[in-house]
């Protein structure tokens, strides 16, 4: 399975959530979010269907493939604590996600591209693996020769990293600190992680 590169609104409509950011379709006044007409047709989604849909929603949101997602789930289930919350914390700790959260890139897909093209450093060293898992106090920055890239400067001009209490940002050095794993209430995604746990527990 390759990463989805088709129409983003199609996915937003499918999950009734702006997965890739603000979506004009969902913002239109009077637009029903009950996409697919399941209520009108009298269809009822099964428990398994709801669980599977939530997993797909999480995969599309963070831009990961099935094997990657399953591996992260196994890591989460092996740790002490609430598995679903730990799963989201590990997804948030991915380098591409943090680059996106810090405002270095306007989207997660854009962040993945910046990482893959060696524009991003971790603790002063270039890292080109989007799935690289950050640890508390790691410093994520823009490579010196990449600081003038228009895509980065434009994105940073619109950034709002202050919205995330678990991240720090230094505009002068164009770098930020991953201070800690975020608490569940600090993660803005509307993913019902418990449904994913139930799905994998079968």
RAUR-V810262 format. One record per helix or strand. SS is the DSSP state (~ for helix, > for strand). FROM is the first residue (numbers start at 0). LEN is the number of residues. Records with the same first field share a line. If there is no record, write none. Layout:
# RAUR-V810262
SS: FROM-LEN + FROM-LEN
This chain:
# RAUR-V810262
~: 7-8 + 23-4 + 37-4 + 46-16 + 65-12 + 82-10 + 94-7 + 107-9 + 143-3 + 149-8 + 160-3 + 183-3 + 192-8
>: 93-1 + 119-3 + 124-2 + 132-1 + 137-5 + 166-4 + 174-4
